[in-house]
Amino acid sequence: MLKRWAPALLLTGCAATNTPPAPDFTAYVVLGEYGAAVARVLIDAPACPAIVLDQHSQPMTLRAPAQTIPLRPTPSAPADSKPADFPLLTCEATLPAGTTSATVLGRKLPLPKAAPTRIVVIGDTGCRLQKSSNSWQACNEAAQYPFATVAAQAAAWKPDLVIHVGDYHYRENACPDGNPGCAGSPWGYGWDAWDDDFFAPGARLLDAAPWIMTRGNHENCQRAGQGYWRFLDPRPLLPGRDCNAAADDDVGNYSDPYAVPIGQDTQLLVLDTANTTWKGLKPGDTGYARYQDHYRKLAALAQRAPRNLGISHHPLLGMGADSKADGRIVLLPGDAGLQASFGSLNPQLFPPQIQAMLSGHIHLWEQLSFSSGHPSQFVAGFAGTAEDIVPLPERLPPSPPPAPGAVVEHFSSWVDGFGFMTMERRGADQWDIEVHDLQGKIRNRCRLDGRRSACEVAQVR
C-alpha cells in the first residue's frame, strides 16, 4: 500500500506528545449528478474521520464498512478466484456548492470549479493479469506498466478536472510462479489489488483535481463491480446494486446516465456501459432494453443544455484492429451491443446536442470526425494497461464503417504508445486537444469545433 501520511505537528523545544500519528488513508473527490461533489476517504480506523469545510468540522458518513465479501461467480474458475477483502472503511461527505476549503486529517482536498477549462482524459489504467487470455503484464516494471508516470505527468499539467473513461482494475488472477514481471502482485477484486492497480499509482493525479469516474466493463458485477460501487460511483451505495450477490446483477450492472455542468451552457453526460457486449444485443435481451432506457434518459439530459460532451467506456464510433492467424488485419467497428440498442431509437446513435464522445476500451488513442452528422469520437484507452499493437491504417477504408451510416471525414491514431489526453477550452464550442506521451511531450494536436474535429498528425509514430 502506498504510504500517504497526514502531516504531523512539529514541536520545537517541547516534549513529544502522546498523540498517535494519523492513520494512512486515501482521499479524493468525485463529481456526480448535476456536478455534486463528494469527498471520499478510505481508511483503516474504528470510525470515519471528520472533514473540515470552510473551517467548520463535521463527521463523514460511512459509505461501506470494512468487510470480506463471500466469493461470488466471476469470469474465472473458483480455483482462480477468491473472496473480495475490503479491510478499510469507505467514508464520504458532500461538498456544498461554494465550498472554498476542505481538509481531512490535515490534508487538503481538490475542489471543483464551476467552469473547468483544463481537463485531463485517461482510461484503461490497470495492469493486466488474466489467466483466460494468458496475459501477464509486467506490473513490477515501470516501462511496461507506466500508469504512475502517466498520472504524475498529467498532474503536472495542472488540470481543473480529470475524466477517467473506465477500466481501472485488471489484476484478476494470480501471477504465475517464476514470472518476475508480476511476481508478488496482489490479485482478485479486493482492496489490495485496487490499491496497486489504481489508488497508489494514481495518487498524484487524485490529489490534483476532482474526478469523473466512468464505469468500464472491468467494473461490471462479475469482475470489479464491488470495488467500483464502494469507491468510485458518485451516487449512494444501495443494497442490491453493490454487486455482492449474483442474484442482484440485473440491478448492479446498470446505472442511469447523469449530467455534470461545466459552464458556458455545456454539460458532461456520463454513461455506464459496463455490461454491453461486442457480440451485440437483440430485442428480448436484458441489456437491449436497459440501454434503450439509458438512451431515453441521455436524450432528456442532453436537452438541458445546447452543448454536451458524452462519456462512455465503450466507443460506439471507434475503430480497432485484430490480427488473424493468416496475417490478415481485420478492422473492428464500435460496440455492437450499444449500436443495436441505441440505434433502434436513433439511427444517428446520439442526440444532436452531443458534439463529441470520450471513450476508452480500445487500448490506444484515436480521433474520428464524420461528415454524416455523428459527433466526433475520441478514444483515450492508453494510460497504463497493455497496449493494442495491431496497426491501424493512416486512412480508414469506407467499409466497414465504425457504425452503420457513419462516414469518416478525419481520422487520427496512435497505436502502441502510453500517455494521456488533455482538453483546453477555447470557446463555447471549441476545444484544443493534445496527446501527451510519458515524458509529457505533445505528440499530436487536435481541434474540436462543434461536432467536427481534425488533428495535425494522421498517425503518431
C-alpha positions as CSV (number, residue, x, y, z in Angstrom):
1,M,0.0,0.0,0.0
2,L,1.2,3.5,-0.8
3,K,2.1,5.4,2.4
4,R,0.5,8.8,2.3
5,W,0.6,10.0,5.9
6,A,-1.2,13.1,7.1
7,P,1.2,15.8,8.2
8,A,2.4,15.6,11.8
9,L,2.5,18.5,14.2
10,L,6.1,19.6,14.7
11,L,7.0,20.9,18.2
12,T,10.2,23.0,18.8
13,G,11.7,23.0,22.3
14,C,8.7,20.9,23.6
15,A,8.4,17.4,24.8
16,A,6.9,14.9,22.4
17,T,3.2,14.4,22.9
18,N,1.5,11.1,23.3
19,T,-0.8,11.8,20.3
20,P,-0.6,8.9,17.9
21,P,0.1,9.6,14.3
22,A,-2.8,9.9,11.9
23,P,-3.5,6.6,10.1
24,D,-2.6,6.0,6.5
25,F,-5.5,6.9,4.2
26,T,-6.6,7.7,0.7
27,A,-8.6,10.8,-0.1
28,Y,-10.1,12.1,-3.4
29,V,-13.2,14.0,-4.8
30,V,-15.7,12.6,-7.3
31,L,-18.3,14.6,-9.3
32,G,-21.8,13.2,-9.7
33,E,-25.3,14.2,-10.7
34,Y,-25.6,17.9,-11.7
35,G,-22.0,18.4,-10.6
36,A,-22.5,17.5,-6.9
37,A,-19.0,16.9,-5.4
38,V,-18.4,14.1,-3.0
39,A,-15.2,13.7,-0.8
40,R,-14.2,10.1,-0.2
41,V,-11.8,8.8,2.3
42,L,-10.6,5.1,2.5
43,I,-9.1,4.5,5.9
44,D,-8.2,1.7,8.4
45,A,-9.8,3.2,11.5
46,P,-12.5,2.4,14.0
47,A,-14.7,5.2,12.6
48,C,-14.9,7.7,9.8
49,P,-12.8,10.9,10.4
50,A,-14.1,14.4,10.5
51,I,-13.9,16.7,7.4
52,V,-13.3,20.4,7.8
53,L,-15.3,22.5,5.3
54,D,-14.5,26.3,5.4
55,Q,-13.1,26.0,8.9
56,H,-16.2,24.0,10.2
57,S,-15.7,20.4,11.3
58,Q,-18.3,17.8,10.7
59,P,-18.3,13.9,10.7
60,M,-18.0,12.0,7.5
61,T,-20.6,9.3,6.7
62,L,-19.8,5.7,6.4
63,R,-20.5,4.6,2.9
64,A,-19.3,1.0,3.2
65,P,-17.8,-0.9,6.2
66,A,-14.7,-3.0,6.3
67,Q,-15.7,-6.5,5.3
68,T,-14.8,-9.6,3.4
69,I,-17.5,-10.5,0.8
70,P,-18.1,-14.2,0.2
71,L,-16.9,-15.5,-3.2
72,R,-19.4,-14.9,-6.0
73,P,-19.3,-16.1,-9.6
74,T,-16.5,-14.4,-11.6
75,P,-15.2,-14.9,-15.2
76,S,-12.6,-17.2,-13.6
77,A,-12.8,-20.7,-12.3
78,P,-13.4,-20.9,-8.5
79,A,-9.8,-22.1,-8.1
80,D,-8.6,-18.9,-9.7
81,S,-10.9,-16.7,-7.7
82,K,-11.2,-15.6,-4.0
83,P,-13.5,-13.5,-1.8
84,A,-13.1,-9.8,-2.1
85,D,-11.5,-8.4,1.1
86,F,-12.0,-4.7,1.9
87,P,-10.3,-4.0,5.2
88,L,-10.8,-0.2,5.0
89,L,-13.8,2.0,5.8
90,T,-15.2,3.9,2.8
91,C,-16.3,7.3,4.1
92,E,-17.8,10.2,2.3
93,A,-19.2,13.8,2.7
94,T,-20.9,16.1,0.2
95,L,-19.1,19.3,-0.6
96,P,-21.7,22.0,-0.8
97,A,-21.5,24.3,-3.8
98,G,-19.3,27.3,-3.0
99,T,-17.0,25.5,-0.6
100,T,-13.7,27.2,-0.5
101,S,-11.6,24.8,1.5
102,A,-11.9,21.1,2.5
103,T,-9.4,19.1,4.6
104,V,-9.3,15.6,6.2
105,L,-6.8,14.9,8.9
106,G,-4.8,17.9,7.7
107,R,-4.8,17.0,4.0
108,K,-6.3,19.5,1.6
109,L,-8.8,18.1,-0.9
110,P,-9.1,19.4,-4.5
111,L,-12.2,21.5,-5.1
112,P,-14.4,21.6,-8.2
113,K,-14.5,24.6,-10.5
114,A,-17.9,25.7,-11.8
115,A,-16.4,26.2,-15.3
116,P,-13.3,23.9,-15.7
117,T,-11.2,24.8,-18.7
118,R,-8.4,22.4,-18.4
119,I,-9.4,18.7,-18.5
120,V,-7.3,15.5,-18.5
121,V,-8.8,12.4,-20.1
122,I,-7.3,9.0,-19.3
123,G,-8.6,5.4,-19.4
124,D,-7.7,1.7,-19.2
125,T,-5.2,2.2,-16.4
126,G,-4.8,-1.1,-14.6
127,C,-2.1,-3.8,-15.1
128,R,-3.5,-6.9,-16.9
129,L,-3.1,-10.2,-15.1
130,Q,-5.6,-12.6,-16.7
131,K,-5.3,-16.3,-16.9
132,S,-8.1,-16.8,-19.6
133,S,-6.1,-14.8,-22.1
134,N,-2.7,-15.8,-20.8
135,S,-1.9,-12.1,-20.4
136,W,0.7,-11.3,-17.7
137,Q,1.7,-7.6,-17.9
138,A,4.9,-6.8,-16.1
139,C,3.3,-4.8,-13.3
140,N,6.7,-4.5,-11.5
141,E,8.4,-2.7,-14.4
142,A,7.6,1.0,-14.8
143,A,8.3,0.9,-18.6
144,Q,5.7,-1.9,-19.1
145,Y,3.2,-0.6,-16.6
146,P,3.6,3.2,-16.6
147,F,0.3,4.4,-15.0
148,A,2.2,6.1,-12.1
149,T,4.3,8.0,-14.6
150,V,1.2,9.0,-16.7
151,A,-0.6,10.2,-13.6
152,A,2.3,12.3,-12.4
153,Q,2.7,13.9,-15.8
154,A,-1.0,14.6,-16.0
155,A,-1.0,16.1,-12.6
156,A,1.9,18.4,-13.6
157,W,-0.3,19.7,-16.4
158,K,-2.5,21.2,-13.6
159,P,-5.9,20.2,-14.7
160,D,-9.2,21.6,-13.3
161,L,-10.9,18.2,-13.8
162,V,-9.9,14.6,-14.6
163,I,-12.1,12.3,-16.6
164,H,-11.4,8.5,-16.4
165,V,-13.2,6.7,-19.2
166,G,-13.3,3.4,-17.4
167,D,-11.4,0.1,-16.7
168,Y,-9.4,0.8,-13.5
169,H,-8.9,-2.8,-12.4
170,Y,-7.1,-5.5,-14.3
171,R,-5.3,-7.7,-11.7
172,E,-7.8,-10.6,-11.8
173,N,-5.7,-13.7,-11.4
174,A,-2.5,-14.7,-9.6
175,C,0.8,-14.1,-11.3
176,P,2.3,-17.5,-12.5
177,D,5.2,-18.8,-10.5
178,G,8.5,-17.9,-11.9
179,N,7.3,-14.7,-13.7
180,P,9.4,-11.8,-12.3
181,G,7.5,-9.2,-14.2
182,C,4.4,-9.6,-11.9
183,A,5.8,-11.6,-9.0
184,G,4.2,-10.6,-5.7
185,S,1.4,-8.6,-7.3
186,P,-1.9,-8.7,-5.4
187,W,-4.8,-10.1,-7.4
188,G,-8.6,-10.6,-7.2
189,Y,-11.2,-7.9,-6.6
190,G,-10.4,-6.8,-3.1
191,W,-8.7,-3.6,-1.8
192,D,-5.0,-4.8,-2.2
193,A,-5.5,-5.2,-6.0
194,W,-7.5,-2.0,-6.3
195,D,-4.8,-0.1,-4.4
196,D,-1.9,-1.4,-6.5
197,D,-3.9,-1.0,-9.8
198,F,-5.4,2.4,-9.3
199,F,-5.1,4.3,-6.0
200,A,-1.4,4.0,-5.3
201,P,-0.1,4.8,-8.9
202,G,-2.8,7.4,-9.4
203,A,-2.2,9.2,-6.1
204,R,-0.7,12.4,-7.5
205,L,-3.5,12.9,-10.0
206,L,-6.1,12.1,-7.4
207,D,-4.6,14.9,-5.3
208,A,-4.6,17.3,-8.3
209,A,-8.3,17.7,-9.2
210,P,-11.8,16.3,-8.8
211,W,-12.6,13.3,-11.0
212,I,-15.4,11.9,-13.1
213,M,-15.2,8.1,-12.7
214,T,-16.8,6.4,-15.7
215,R,-17.5,2.7,-15.3
216,G,-15.9,0.2,-17.7
217,N,-16.6,-3.5,-18.4
218,H,-13.8,-4.4,-16.0
219,E,-16.1,-3.0,-13.3
220,N,-19.2,-5.0,-14.1
221,C,-20.6,-7.2,-11.3
222,Q,-18.8,-10.3,-12.4
223,R,-15.5,-8.6,-12.1
224,A,-14.5,-5.5,-10.1
225,G,-18.0,-4.1,-9.6
226,Q,-17.9,-4.4,-5.8
227,G,-15.0,-2.1,-5.6
228,Y,-16.4,0.3,-8.2
229,W,-19.6,0.8,-6.2
230,R,-17.7,1.1,-2.9
231,F,-15.0,3.5,-4.1
232,L,-15.8,5.3,-7.4
233,D,-19.5,5.7,-8.2
234,P,-20.7,9.2,-7.0
235,R,-24.2,8.0,-6.1
236,P,-25.4,6.4,-2.8
237,L,-24.4,2.8,-2.3
238,L,-27.6,0.9,-2.1
239,P,-28.2,-2.8,-1.1
240,G,-28.8,-4.8,-4.2
241,R,-26.8,-2.6,-6.6
242,D,-23.5,-3.3,-4.8
243,C,-22.6,-6.4,-6.9
244,N,-22.2,-8.5,-3.8
245,A,-24.8,-11.1,-4.8
246,A,-25.1,-12.6,-8.3
247,A,-28.9,-12.6,-7.9
248,D,-28.9,-8.8,-8.0
249,D,-26.7,-8.4,-11.0
250,D,-29.5,-7.1,-13.2
251,V,-29.6,-4.1,-10.9
252,G,-25.9,-3.8,-10.1
253,N,-24.8,-4.0,-13.7
254,Y,-26.7,-0.9,-14.8
255,S,-27.0,2.7,-13.6
256,D,-28.6,5.7,-15.1
257,P,-26.7,8.4,-17.0
258,Y,-26.0,11.7,-15.2
259,A,-25.0,15.2,-16.2
260,V,-22.2,17.4,-14.9
261,P,-22.4,21.1,-15.9
262,I,-19.1,22.7,-16.9
263,G,-20.0,26.2,-17.8
264,Q,-20.9,28.1,-21.0
265,D,-24.2,26.1,-21.3
266,T,-22.3,22.8,-21.6
267,Q,-22.7,19.5,-19.8
268,L,-20.7,16.3,-19.5
269,L,-23.0,13.3,-19.9
270,V,-21.7,10.2,-18.2
271,L,-22.9,6.8,-19.4
272,D,-22.5,3.4,-17.6
273,T,-21.9,0.9,-20.4
274,A,-20.3,-1.8,-18.2
275,N,-22.5,-4.7,-19.3
276,T,-22.7,-4.2,-23.0
277,T,-21.2,-6.8,-25.3
278,W,-19.2,-6.6,-28.6
279,K,-21.2,-9.7,-29.7
280,G,-24.3,-7.5,-30.0
281,L,-27.7,-7.3,-28.2
282,K,-31.1,-8.1,-29.6
283,P,-34.7,-7.4,-28.6
284,G,-35.6,-9.5,-25.6
285,D,-32.1,-9.3,-24.0
286,T,-32.0,-7.5,-20.7
287,G,-29.2,-5.2,-21.8
288,Y,-31.0,-4.3,-25.0
289,A,-34.0,-2.9,-23.0
290,R,-31.8,-1.4,-20.3
291,Y,-29.7,0.5,-22.7
292,Q,-32.8,1.7,-24.6
293,D,-33.9,3.2,-21.3
294,H,-30.5,4.7,-20.8
295,Y,-30.7,6.3,-24.3
296,R,-34.0,7.9,-23.5
297,K,-32.6,9.3,-20.2
298,L,-29.5,10.5,-22.0
299,A,-31.6,12.3,-24.6
300,A,-33.6,14.0,-21.9
301,L,-30.5,15.2,-20.1
302,A,-29.0,16.4,-23.4
303,Q,-31.9,18.8,-23.8
304,R,-31.0,20.6,-20.7
305,A,-28.1,22.3,-22.5
306,P,-27.3,23.3,-26.1
307,R,-23.8,21.7,-25.8
308,N,-22.8,18.3,-24.4
309,L,-19.8,16.1,-24.3
310,G,-20.6,12.4,-23.8
311,I,-18.5,10.0,-21.8
312,S,-18.8,6.2,-22.2
313,H,-16.2,3.5,-21.7
314,H,-17.2,1.7,-24.9
315,P,-16.8,3.7,-28.1
316,L,-19.8,3.4,-30.4
317,L,-17.9,5.3,-33.1
318,G,-14.4,4.0,-32.6
319,M,-12.3,1.6,-34.7
320,G,-10.0,-1.2,-33.5
321,A,-8.0,-3.8,-35.3
322,D,-7.2,-7.5,-34.9
323,S,-4.6,-9.7,-36.5
324,K,-5.7,-13.1,-37.7
325,A,-3.6,-16.3,-37.8
326,D,-3.0,-15.9,-41.5
327,G,-1.6,-12.4,-41.0
328,R,-4.7,-10.5,-42.2
329,I,-5.6,-7.4,-40.3
330,V,-9.3,-7.0,-39.7
331,L,-10.8,-3.7,-38.7
332,L,-13.3,-3.8,-35.8
333,P,-16.2,-1.3,-35.6
334,G,-17.7,0.3,-32.5
335,D,-19.5,-1.6,-29.8
336,A,-22.3,-3.7,-31.4
337,G,-24.4,-4.0,-28.3
338,L,-24.9,-0.3,-27.8
339,Q,-25.2,0.3,-31.6
340,A,-28.1,-2.1,-31.7
341,S,-29.9,-0.8,-28.6
342,F,-29.3,3.0,-29.2
343,G,-29.7,2.6,-33.0
344,S,-33.2,1.1,-32.5
345,L,-34.2,4.6,-31.2
346,N,-31.9,6.9,-33.2
347,P,-30.0,5.8,-36.3
348,Q,-27.5,8.5,-35.5
349,L,-26.9,6.8,-32.1
350,F,-26.7,10.0,-30.1
351,P,-28.9,13.1,-29.5
352,P,-28.0,16.1,-31.8
353,Q,-26.9,18.2,-28.7
354,I,-23.8,15.9,-28.2
355,Q,-20.8,17.3,-30.0
356,A,-18.2,14.6,-29.1
357,M,-17.9,11.3,-27.3
358,L,-14.9,10.5,-25.0
359,S,-14.3,6.8,-24.5
360,G,-11.7,4.1,-23.8
361,H,-11.9,0.3,-24.1
362,I,-9.6,0.1,-27.2
363,H,-6.1,0.3,-25.8
364,L,-4.8,3.2,-28.0
365,W,-5.5,6.8,-28.7
366,E,-7.6,7.8,-31.7
367,Q,-9.9,10.6,-33.1
368,L,-12.6,10.3,-35.6
369,S,-14.8,13.1,-37.2
370,F,-17.7,12.4,-39.5
371,S,-19.4,14.1,-42.5
372,S,-22.6,12.1,-41.7
373,G,-23.7,14.2,-38.7
374,H,-22.3,12.0,-36.0
375,P,-20.5,13.5,-33.0
376,S,-16.7,13.3,-33.0
377,Q,-15.2,10.3,-31.2
378,F,-12.1,10.4,-29.1
379,V,-10.6,7.2,-27.6
380,A,-8.1,7.6,-24.7
381,G,-7.5,4.0,-23.5
382,F,-3.7,4.3,-23.5
383,A,-2.8,5.2,-19.9
384,G,-1.5,2.0,-18.4
385,T,-2.8,-1.4,-19.4
386,A,-1.1,-3.5,-22.1
387,E,-1.4,-1.7,-25.4
388,D,-3.1,-2.8,-28.5
389,I,-0.3,-3.2,-31.1
390,V,-2.1,-4.2,-34.3
391,P,-1.6,-1.2,-36.6
392,L,-4.4,0.9,-37.9
393,P,-4.3,2.3,-41.5
394,E,-3.5,6.0,-41.9
395,R,-6.8,6.4,-43.7
396,L,-9.8,4.2,-42.9
397,P,-11.4,2.5,-45.8
398,P,-15.2,3.2,-46.4
399,S,-16.0,-0.3,-45.2
400,P,-16.5,-1.4,-42.5
401,P,-17.7,1.9,-41.1
402,P,-17.3,2.4,-37.3
403,A,-21.1,2.3,-37.1
404,P,-23.9,1.9,-39.7
405,G,-24.2,5.1,-41.7
406,A,-21.1,6.8,-40.2
407,V,-18.9,8.4,-42.8
408,V,-15.4,9.2,-41.6
409,E,-14.1,12.6,-42.6
410,H,-11.0,12.9,-40.5
411,F,-9.1,10.1,-38.6
412,S,-6.0,10.2,-36.4
413,S,-4.5,7.5,-34.3
414,W,-1.6,6.5,-32.0
415,V,-1.0,2.8,-31.6
416,D,1.4,1.2,-29.1
417,G,2.2,4.4,-27.1
418,F,1.3,5.2,-23.5
419,G,0.1,8.7,-22.4
420,F,-2.8,10.9,-21.7
421,M,-5.1,13.4,-23.5
422,T,-5.9,16.9,-22.5
423,M,-8.7,19.3,-23.5
424,E,-8.4,23.1,-23.1
425,R,-11.5,25.2,-23.7
426,R,-11.1,28.0,-26.3
427,G,-14.8,28.9,-26.8
428,A,-18.3,27.7,-26.3
429,D,-18.0,25.0,-29.0
430,Q,-14.2,24.9,-29.3
431,W,-11.6,22.8,-27.5
432,D,-7.9,22.4,-28.1
433,I,-7.0,18.7,-27.6
434,E,-3.4,17.5,-27.1
435,V,-2.0,14.0,-26.9
436,H,0.9,13.6,-24.4
437,D,3.4,10.8,-24.0
438,L,5.1,9.5,-20.9
439,Q,7.5,12.4,-20.8
440,G,4.7,14.9,-21.1
441,K,5.8,15.7,-24.7
442,I,2.9,16.7,-27.0
443,R,2.7,14.1,-29.8
444,N,-0.4,15.4,-31.6
445,R,-2.7,18.5,-31.5
446,C,-6.4,18.5,-32.5
447,R,-9.2,21.0,-32.6
448,L,-12.8,20.2,-31.8
449,D,-15.2,22.7,-33.3
450,G,-18.9,21.9,-32.9
451,R,-19.3,18.2,-33.9
452,R,-16.3,18.1,-36.1
453,S,-12.6,17.7,-35.3
454,A,-9.3,17.4,-37.0
455,C,-5.7,16.7,-35.9
456,E,-2.3,17.9,-37.1
457,V,-0.9,14.3,-37.4
458,A,-2.8,11.4,-39.0
459,Q,-0.6,8.8,-37.4
460,V,1.6,9.4,-34.4
461,R,4.8,7.3,-34.8
